[in-house]
Amino acid sequence: MTDNAPVLHHEATGPEDAPALLLGPSLGTSLDLWIPQLAALARAHRVIRYDLPGHGGSPASLLPHQEPGATTVADLAGLVLDLADRHGLDRFHYAGVSLGGAVGTYLAVHHPDRIASLALVCTSAHFGGAGTWRERAALVREKGMAPVAATAPARWFAHPETATTPRGAALLADHAAADPAGYAACCDALAAFDERAGLAAVTAPTQVVAGAGDVATPVSHGSELADSIPGARLDVVDGGHLAVVEEPAAVTELLVAHLARAERP
Protein backbone atom coordinates (compact mmCIF):
# COMPACT_ATOMS: atom_id res chain seq x y z
CA MET A 1 0.00 0.00 0.00
CA THR A 2 1.33 3.42 -0.94
CA ASP A 3 1.16 6.31 1.50
CA ASN A 4 -1.53 8.06 -0.54
CA ALA A 5 -3.69 4.98 -1.19
CA PRO A 6 -7.24 5.30 0.18
CA VAL A 7 -7.95 3.60 3.50
CA LEU A 8 -11.08 2.98 5.54
CA HIS A 9 -12.69 6.12 6.90
CA HIS A 10 -11.70 6.38 10.54
CA GLU A 11 -11.33 8.64 13.54
CA ALA A 12 -8.45 8.57 16.02
CA THR A 13 -8.94 9.67 19.63
CA GLY A 14 -6.69 9.64 22.67
CA PRO A 15 -2.98 10.18 23.36
CA GLU A 16 -0.86 9.71 20.25
CA ASP A 17 1.83 7.85 22.19
CA ALA A 18 -0.59 5.47 23.96
CA PRO A 19 -1.07 1.81 23.00
CA ALA A 20 -3.33 1.54 19.94
CA LEU A 21 -6.82 0.07 20.09
CA LEU A 22 -8.78 -0.51 16.87
CA LEU A 23 -12.57 -0.74 17.14
CA GLY A 24 -14.62 -2.56 14.50
CA PRO A 25 -18.35 -1.91 14.00
CA SER A 26 -21.16 -4.31 13.18
CA LEU A 27 -22.90 -4.72 9.84
CA GLY A 28 -25.16 -1.74 9.14
CA THR A 29 -23.58 0.60 11.68
CA SER A 30 -20.82 3.20 11.59
CA LEU A 31 -17.90 4.04 13.84
CA ASP A 32 -20.41 5.96 15.98
CA LEU A 33 -21.47 2.58 17.41
CA TRP A 34 -18.57 2.94 19.84
CA ILE A 35 -19.41 6.43 21.13
CA PRO A 36 -20.63 5.12 24.52
CA GLN A 37 -17.23 3.51 25.18
CA LEU A 38 -14.98 6.09 23.54
CA ALA A 39 -14.17 8.43 26.41
CA ALA A 40 -13.23 5.64 28.82
CA LEU A 41 -11.17 3.71 26.29
CA ALA A 42 -9.34 6.79 25.02
CA ARG A 43 -8.00 7.75 28.43
CA ALA A 44 -5.17 5.25 28.15
CA HIS A 45 -5.27 4.23 24.47
CA ARG A 46 -5.01 5.69 21.02
CA VAL A 47 -8.45 4.59 19.86
CA ILE A 48 -9.01 4.23 16.11
CA ARG A 49 -12.60 3.59 15.07
CA TYR A 50 -13.28 2.68 11.44
CA ASP A 51 -16.22 2.34 9.06
CA LEU A 52 -16.79 -0.81 7.04
CA PRO A 53 -16.88 -0.40 3.24
CA GLY A 54 -20.18 1.14 2.15
CA HIS A 55 -20.89 2.31 5.71
CA GLY A 56 -20.43 5.75 7.21
CA GLY A 57 -17.58 7.49 5.40
CA SER A 58 -15.98 4.40 3.81
CA PRO A 59 -16.86 3.94 0.13
CA ALA A 60 -17.71 0.48 -1.16
CA SER A 61 -15.06 1.02 -3.84
CA LEU A 62 -12.39 0.18 -1.23
CA LEU A 63 -13.31 -3.50 -1.56
CA PRO A 64 -10.74 -5.39 -3.63
CA HIS A 65 -13.48 -7.50 -5.29
CA GLN A 66 -16.54 -5.72 -6.63
CA GLU A 67 -18.44 -8.66 -8.11
CA PRO A 68 -21.36 -10.02 -6.04
CA GLY A 69 -20.46 -12.94 -3.81
CA ALA A 70 -16.71 -12.34 -3.88
CA THR A 71 -16.06 -10.39 -0.67
CA THR A 72 -14.66 -12.27 2.33
CA VAL A 73 -13.78 -11.39 5.90
CA ALA A 74 -10.16 -11.79 4.81
CA ASP A 75 -10.71 -8.86 2.43
CA LEU A 76 -12.10 -6.72 5.26
CA ALA A 77 -9.24 -7.74 7.53
CA GLY A 78 -6.79 -6.70 4.82
CA LEU A 79 -8.34 -3.23 4.78
CA VAL A 80 -7.94 -3.02 8.57
CA LEU A 81 -4.28 -3.98 8.28
CA ASP A 82 -3.85 -1.29 5.63
CA LEU A 83 -5.32 1.19 8.10
CA ALA A 84 -2.98 0.00 10.86
CA ASP A 85 -0.03 0.25 8.51
CA ARG A 86 -1.01 3.81 7.59
CA HIS A 87 -0.72 4.67 11.29
CA GLY A 88 2.55 2.80 11.67
CA LEU A 89 1.04 0.17 13.97
CA ASP A 90 2.90 -3.12 13.94
CA ARG A 91 0.82 -4.41 16.85
CA PHE A 92 -2.48 -3.24 18.32
CA HIS A 93 -5.36 -4.18 20.58
CA TYR A 94 -8.59 -4.94 18.75
CA ALA A 95 -12.25 -5.00 19.76
CA GLY A 96 -15.16 -5.62 17.41
CA VAL A 97 -18.91 -6.13 17.38
CA SER A 98 -20.51 -8.81 15.15
CA LEU A 99 -18.87 -8.48 11.70
CA GLY A 100 -16.26 -6.25 13.30
CA GLY A 101 -15.60 -9.07 15.74
CA ALA A 102 -15.28 -11.57 12.90
CA VAL A 103 -12.57 -9.35 11.42
CA GLY A 104 -10.75 -9.43 14.76
CA THR A 105 -11.06 -13.21 14.97
CA TYR A 106 -9.61 -13.55 11.49
CA LEU A 107 -6.70 -11.28 12.35
CA ALA A 108 -5.98 -13.15 15.59
CA VAL A 109 -5.94 -16.49 13.75
CA HIS A 110 -4.07 -15.48 10.59
CA HIS A 111 -1.98 -12.51 11.75
CA PRO A 112 -1.28 -13.26 15.42
CA ASP A 113 1.82 -11.09 15.46
CA ARG A 114 -0.36 -8.00 14.90
CA ILE A 115 -2.91 -8.53 17.70
CA ALA A 116 -1.91 -7.58 21.25
CA SER A 117 -5.32 -8.49 22.67
CA LEU A 118 -8.76 -9.32 21.34
CA ALA A 119 -12.28 -8.42 22.51
CA LEU A 120 -15.18 -10.13 20.72
CA VAL A 121 -18.54 -8.48 21.43
CA CYS A 122 -21.81 -10.09 20.34
CA THR A 123 -20.17 -12.02 17.56
CA SER A 124 -19.46 -15.54 16.36
CA ALA A 125 -16.95 -17.79 14.66
CA HIS A 126 -19.69 -18.52 12.11
CA PHE A 127 -22.99 -16.83 11.37
CA GLY A 128 -25.52 -19.55 10.77
CA GLY A 129 -24.71 -20.67 7.27
CA ALA A 130 -24.54 -18.98 3.90
CA GLY A 131 -28.15 -19.15 2.73
CA THR A 132 -29.71 -16.38 4.82
CA TRP A 133 -26.84 -14.00 4.12
CA ARG A 134 -26.88 -14.66 0.38
CA GLU A 135 -30.62 -13.98 0.39
CA ARG A 136 -30.17 -10.73 2.28
CA ALA A 137 -27.41 -9.64 -0.09
CA ALA A 138 -29.63 -10.34 -3.08
CA LEU A 139 -32.55 -8.47 -1.50
CA VAL A 140 -30.44 -5.39 -0.87
CA ARG A 141 -28.95 -5.43 -4.35
CA GLU A 142 -32.45 -5.62 -5.83
CA LYS A 143 -34.48 -3.36 -3.53
CA GLY A 144 -31.98 -1.22 -1.63
CA MET A 145 -31.66 -0.79 2.12
CA ALA A 146 -35.29 -0.12 3.03
CA PRO A 147 -36.43 -3.75 3.57
CA VAL A 148 -33.57 -4.70 5.89
CA ALA A 149 -33.49 -1.33 7.65
CA ALA A 150 -37.13 -1.80 8.63
CA THR A 151 -36.32 -5.03 10.46
CA ALA A 152 -33.12 -3.82 12.14
CA PRO A 153 -34.64 -2.89 15.54
CA ALA A 154 -35.82 -6.46 16.13
CA ARG A 155 -32.37 -7.83 15.23
CA TRP A 156 -30.38 -5.27 17.18
CA PHE A 157 -32.22 -4.48 20.40
CA ALA A 158 -33.54 -6.65 23.21
CA HIS A 159 -35.38 -3.62 24.58
CA PRO A 160 -37.63 -2.07 21.87
CA GLU A 161 -37.44 1.37 23.46
CA THR A 162 -33.74 1.56 22.56
CA ALA A 163 -34.76 2.26 18.96
CA THR A 164 -36.38 5.55 20.01
CA THR A 165 -33.43 6.87 22.02
CA PRO A 166 -31.11 9.39 20.32
CA ARG A 167 -28.29 6.83 20.08
CA GLY A 168 -30.57 4.07 18.79
CA ALA A 169 -32.20 6.37 16.26
CA ALA A 170 -28.80 7.54 15.00
CA LEU A 171 -27.64 3.97 14.46
CA LEU A 172 -30.82 3.10 12.59
CA ALA A 173 -30.29 6.15 10.39
CA ASP A 174 -26.76 4.93 9.61
CA HIS A 175 -28.22 1.56 8.65
CA ALA A 176 -30.74 3.11 6.26
CA ALA A 177 -28.02 5.29 4.70
CA ALA A 178 -25.58 2.44 3.98
CA ASP A 179 -24.52 1.86 0.38
CA PRO A 180 -26.42 -1.25 -0.81
CA ALA A 181 -23.37 -2.49 -2.72
CA GLY A 182 -21.12 -2.29 0.33
CA TYR A 183 -23.74 -3.71 2.68
CA ALA A 184 -24.43 -6.63 0.35
CA ALA A 185 -20.71 -7.31 0.02
CA CYS A 186 -20.43 -7.46 3.81
CA CYS A 187 -23.33 -9.94 3.83
CA ASP A 188 -21.33 -12.03 1.36
CA ALA A 189 -18.38 -11.93 3.77
CA LEU A 190 -20.58 -13.18 6.62
CA ALA A 191 -22.00 -15.92 4.40
CA ALA A 192 -18.55 -17.35 3.76
CA PHE A 193 -17.12 -16.90 7.25
CA ASP A 194 -16.36 -19.93 9.43
CA GLU A 195 -13.27 -19.67 11.61
CA ARG A 196 -14.16 -22.41 14.10
CA ALA A 197 -11.25 -24.60 13.06
CA GLY A 198 -8.75 -21.82 13.73
CA LEU A 199 -9.85 -20.70 17.20
CA ALA A 200 -7.50 -22.99 19.08
CA ALA A 201 -4.56 -21.21 17.45
CA VAL A 202 -5.43 -17.78 18.91
CA THR A 203 -2.70 -16.61 21.26
CA ALA A 204 -3.95 -13.09 22.06
CA PRO A 205 -5.56 -12.53 25.47
CA THR A 206 -9.27 -12.67 24.61
CA GLN A 207 -12.42 -11.27 26.20
CA VAL A 208 -15.76 -12.46 24.83
CA VAL A 209 -18.89 -10.45 25.62
CA ALA A 210 -22.34 -11.86 24.82
CA GLY A 211 -25.75 -10.24 25.08
CA ALA A 212 -28.34 -12.22 27.04
CA GLY A 213 -31.05 -11.08 24.62
CA ASP A 214 -29.00 -11.27 21.41
CA VAL A 215 -31.02 -13.10 18.75
CA ALA A 216 -28.44 -12.55 15.99
CA THR A 217 -25.45 -14.12 17.75
CA PRO A 218 -26.86 -15.86 20.84
CA VAL A 219 -24.94 -16.53 24.03
CA SER A 220 -24.17 -20.04 22.75
CA HIS A 221 -22.04 -18.47 20.02
CA GLY A 222 -20.09 -16.51 22.60
CA SER A 223 -19.64 -19.67 24.64
CA GLU A 224 -18.27 -21.47 21.61
CA LEU A 225 -15.71 -18.71 21.09
CA ALA A 226 -14.65 -18.67 24.73
CA ASP A 227 -14.50 -22.47 24.99
CA SER A 228 -12.38 -22.76 21.85
CA ILE A 229 -9.91 -19.88 22.32
CA PRO A 230 -7.23 -20.79 24.87
CA GLY A 231 -7.60 -18.77 28.06
CA ALA A 232 -10.54 -16.72 26.78
CA ARG A 233 -12.97 -15.19 29.24
CA LEU A 234 -16.75 -14.99 28.64
CA ASP A 235 -19.04 -12.44 30.28
CA VAL A 236 -22.75 -12.10 29.57
CA VAL A 237 -24.46 -8.72 29.83
CA ASP A 238 -28.05 -7.68 29.47
CA GLY A 239 -29.19 -6.38 26.10
CA GLY A 240 -29.32 -7.55 22.53
CA HIS A 241 -26.97 -7.64 19.56
CA LEU A 242 -25.87 -4.05 20.08
CA ALA A 243 -25.16 -4.45 23.79
CA VAL A 244 -22.54 -1.71 23.47
CA VAL A 245 -25.51 0.66 23.17
CA GLU A 246 -28.08 -1.07 25.39
CA GLU A 247 -25.65 -1.83 28.23
CA PRO A 248 -22.85 0.69 27.64
CA ALA A 249 -21.53 0.85 31.20
CA ALA A 250 -21.28 -2.93 31.58
CA VAL A 251 -19.51 -3.38 28.24
CA THR A 252 -17.16 -0.47 28.93
CA GLU A 253 -16.21 -1.89 32.33
CA LEU A 254 -15.40 -5.28 30.82
CA LEU A 255 -13.29 -3.78 28.04
CA VAL A 256 -11.31 -1.50 30.36
CA ALA A 257 -10.60 -4.42 32.71
CA HIS A 258 -9.63 -6.67 29.77
CA LEU A 259 -7.14 -4.14 28.41
CA ALA A 260 -5.65 -3.63 31.87
CA ARG A 261 -5.13 -7.40 32.24
CA ALA A 262 -3.61 -7.67 28.76
CA GLU A 263 -1.11 -4.90 29.47
CA ARG A 264 -0.19 -6.01 32.98
CA PRO A 265 3.55 -6.87 33.20
Disulfide bonds with the S-S distance in Angstrom:
none
